[in-house]
Structures are given as C-alpha cells and as structure tokens.
C-alpha cells in the first residue's frame, strides 16, 4: 500500500492549523474536498485521525505518529531539492522550527545560530519563544522540530541532549530598598521559590509581582519594582543591577529535545552539532 501525497498534504495542513476551513483555504480546495481526502486516508489506514469535541480538533495517537512521518518526508524532500539545485554539494538547505523559553531564544539561540545561517543561506529557520506547555504541544504536532527545555521531560520517543546549565542568581537594582518583593513570570513559575528554599531565604512575608517573561522582569528590576531570580547571562553586563550573593546560584539544566527518527537529514544533524558544541559557552 502506498499513501497518496494529496491525502498526506491535506492531513498535514489540518494538523498545523487544527481547523478544516482554514486548512482548505490554505490548500486552495473546498472544505468538502479536504474532508473527503481525510476520510480516504482514514479508510486506507483503517483508523481515526481526528477527534472533534467542544475544545476543538484533537489528534489521535496514530495521527501524532503520522504527522511526524509527514514532517520527515517534507524535510527530506526539501533537502533533496536544495542539493540538486545548488552548485555547492556541501551547502545545506531546508526549513526547521525551534522553540524555547524566553531567557534563551533571543539571548543565546539566535546568536549561536547566526553564523551557521549566514553560511547556509538556503536554510530557513523559525524560532519561537513560548511557554513550556505550548512548546510541548508544538513539538507533538511537529510545528517545531526542536525544543529547548529544562529536565522535566523524559519520554522514550524523545531524544535529549544536554546543552549546559542556566545559572540563576538573585538580582536587584543597586539602589533598591523595597524588601522581599519578587518579580516572576506568573504564579506557576517556581524558579524564585526553588532558589529561596535552596538558600533558606523563604519567609511568609514575601510578595510576588508577575511580569509575563524574563525581559519584562529585567525591566521591572531596572525600575526598582523588586528583586528577581534571573539567569546570570542576561544581566552580567547590566551596570544598574547587582547580584545579592554571587556565590548563590540555582543551576537549571537545559536540554535539546527532538523526536527519535529512523533517519535524520543532514540539516537536522548539523543543527544538533551546532547547538550541542556552542550553546554551553554562552551560559558562562
């Protein structure tokens, strides 16, 4: 049995937008034609690919596996076309998506990949700064190929490569006089609490202010709104800020995650090598 390319393309588009109407528009076909292609694919595979409920469209476990196949197929096709069109056989091409949390995407990930992207102009990479739950959902739907996260995920289907440690320190403005007011992402952010527990600074009178992401937190620090536990690499050149105790550091492991595959493209392998070799230096 061979799967129809038009059926796979229809399926993959639906998984990316999770909406039949939008997927049909992007494919420039009618919604009924799209639905028929999905139905034909489900008939071929003898399984259900999508579940509809009040929350919207969800992928079955078979669909999750199939979307990874579609992504791998797309990546290999792009790489092949890039190679036969290029006069340089060593030049890489293709598209990839990488997602990470806010403290590393702009400050480490982009500078680390910039020389590689300049060397390979036919490589197109999309970088996303998202919350942790969003990143997990994105890699599951193959919206991103790589995910940069801490050590909270351990799943057999995911490869995990150490990128080093993010060193978190307690910081305040040099003229800060506000007491135990701490700036955090949101109420689910445990970095500050873990730091305070580790160094026995926890008390009942602490107050927390939420500023959405690490860059908002640093802006809050400069404005004298409170103290914050932030990555050292983000504030080491900020002259208006001071580290409360440089010897106290909450070291959080950082990993590169991607789904295990039977075959990896040259571009995939190059990105893994680039990040695993150069990322650690940026934390120091």
N, C-alpha and C positions, 0 to 999 in steps of 0.2 A: 504493500500500500504506500502511495506517495501522497503527501498533503498538498493541496492546491495553494499556490502562492497568494492568489487573491483572497482566499479564505484566511490564511495566516496574517496577511496585511490588515484585513478587516478586524480580526481578533486583536491584533497588537494595538491598533489605533484605539479600540474601545478600552483596552486596559490602561492606556495613557490618559484618557480624559474621563473615563468612568461614566460615559453618557452616550447613548446611542445616537441621539440627534446631533450632538457636536461631532462625533466620530464620522457620521455620514457626510456632514458638511465638509470636513477636512479631506475626506476621500473623494468628494465631488460625486457622490452617488445618493440615491434616495434612501430614506431610512428603511423602507421595506426591502430594498436590495441588500442593505447591510445586514438586516435581521435574517434574511434568507441565507447569506453566506455563513453567518454564525451558526445557524441551525444545521446547515450542511456539514460544517466542521464538527459539530457535536455528534451528528449522526455517524460520520466517519470514525470518530474516536469512541463512540458508544459511551459518552459521558456528558455530564452537565458542566459548563464552563463558568456560567454566571448565576448568581443568586440575587434576586430583587427583593428588597424589603423596604421598610419606611425610611431607613437611613440612606438608601441609595443602592448602587450596584456593587456587589462584592464578588471576589474571585474565589472559585473553589480551589482545593489543593492541586487538582490536575491543571487548572488554569495558571496557577503560580509557577508550576514546572514548565508549562508551555510558553509562558511569557519570557522565561529565561532562555529557552531554546530560540525564540524569535529574536531576542536581543543578540545572542551569539551569532545567529545567522546574519543579522544586519551588520554586525561589526566585521565579520569575516568578508562579507560582500564588499563593504566599503574599503577594506584593506586591499583586497584583490584589485579593485578598480583603480585605486590610488597607485598601486605598484605598476600596473601595465600602462598607465598614463604618464608616469614620471620617468624622466631621463636618468634619475639617480636611484638605483635599486636599493640603496640604504635609507632613502628618505621615507619616513613614516607618514601615514595618513589615516583619517577616520575620525569618528566622534565618540566622546566619552563624557559621562557625567560624574562629578564627585561632590559629595555632600559632607559637611562638617559642622561643628558648633562654632559659635560666633568668635570665640577667642583665638581661633587658629586659621579661619578661612582667609581673611584679608591680611593678617599679620605674618603668617608663615606659609600657608598653602600656595597663595598666588606668587609671592616672591620666589618660593622654591621651584615652582614650575615655569616661571617666566623664561629663563634661559633655554629650557627644553622646547617651549612653544615657539620661540624665535628661531631655533634651529630647524624646527619641523613646521613650516607654515601651513601644511595641509592637514595638520592635526587641529581639530576643533573641540575644545573642552568647555563644558558648562560647569560652573562652581556654584553651589547652593549653601547658604548659611541658614540652618534650620534648627528647630528644637529636636531633642532626641527622639521623641515618639514619631515625629514627622520623618526623620531620617530612616528609621526602621521601616516605615510604611513605603517610603520611596524606593529603597533597595529591594524590597519584596516585590514591588510592581515593576522592577527594572527601569525606573525613571532615572536612577543613578547606577553606575557600575561599581563605584567605590564609596565607602562610608568611613569617615574618621570619627572615632568614638572612644570612650574610656573602656574599662574592662568588664562592663556589666553584661556583655553578650558572650555566650558560649554555646554555639549550636553546631551540630555536626556538618551541616551543609555550608557553613561559612568558614572561609579561611581567615586567619587572624595573624597579622604581622606587627610586631612591636615597632613603634615609631619614637619611643622615648618617654620622658616624663614631663608633665607640665608642673612647674614649681609654683605653688600658690602661697603668697605672703600677705600679711595684714598691713594695709596701707592707709594713710590718711594725709590730708593736706598739712603742710608744715606749720600752718597757723591754726590748725583745728583745735577747738575747745568744747566740742559738743557732747562728749561722753560716749556711752555704749549705744550708739545708733549705727546700724549696719545696713549697707546697701547691697541688695541682691537682685537676681533676675526676677524671681517670682517665689511664691510660698513653697513650691516644690523643690527649690534649689537648696541642696544640702551642703554645699561647699563650705559656707561660713560656719554652719553648725558643726560639721565634722572637724573643722580647724579649731573651733573653740573647745570642743570636747577633747581633742588630742592634746592641747596645751593647757587644759584645765583653766580656761578663761570663761567658762559658761556661768551665767548667773540669771536670776529670774527677772531682772530689770532691763534686759536688752530689748531694743526696739528695732524693727526691720522696715526698710523702705524699699519698694520694688521699682526697678528702672528698666525692665524688659531685657536688655542684653548688656554684655560686658562694656561696650563702648558708651552706653548710657550711664553705667556705673562709674566709669572713669570720669565722665563729665560731671557726675554728682560729687565725686571726690574733689575735683578741682574747685567746685562751687562751695565746698565746705559743708555738704549735707550729712556727712557721716564717714565712718570707716568702711573698708571693704576688704575681703579676701580675694585677691585677683592674681592672675598669672604674672610672674616676675618679668617675663619677656615683653609684656605690654607696657610696663611702667618704668623700666630701668633708665630711660632717658628723659623722664618727666621731672624737671627740676623743681616743680612746685609741690611734689609729693614726696613723702618719706616712708620708709618701711619701719614699722613699730619695733620689730625684733628680727633682724636679718637672719638669725640662727634658727628661727622657727619657720618651717616650710612644710606645707601639706603637698606631698608629691603624688600626682594623679597619673597613672599610666595611660598612654594614648596608643591606640591601635588602628591599623588599616584593615578594614573588613571588605571581603568580596565573596561572592558565591563560588563554591568549588565547581569547576567545569572539567570535562574530559580533554578540552583543548583550549589554549589561550592564544589570542592573537599576539603578533609582535608588538603592537601598540600597548596592549594590556601588560605584557611583560616589561616593557620599557618604563611604563608609569610606576609599576611596583618597584623596580630597581631605583628609579629616580627618587621616589619618596622615602624608601627604606634607607637609602645611603645618605641623603642630605637633610632629612627632617630633624634628626636628633640635634644637630649643631645649632639649630635655630632656637632651641629651648634654653640654651646657655647664655 
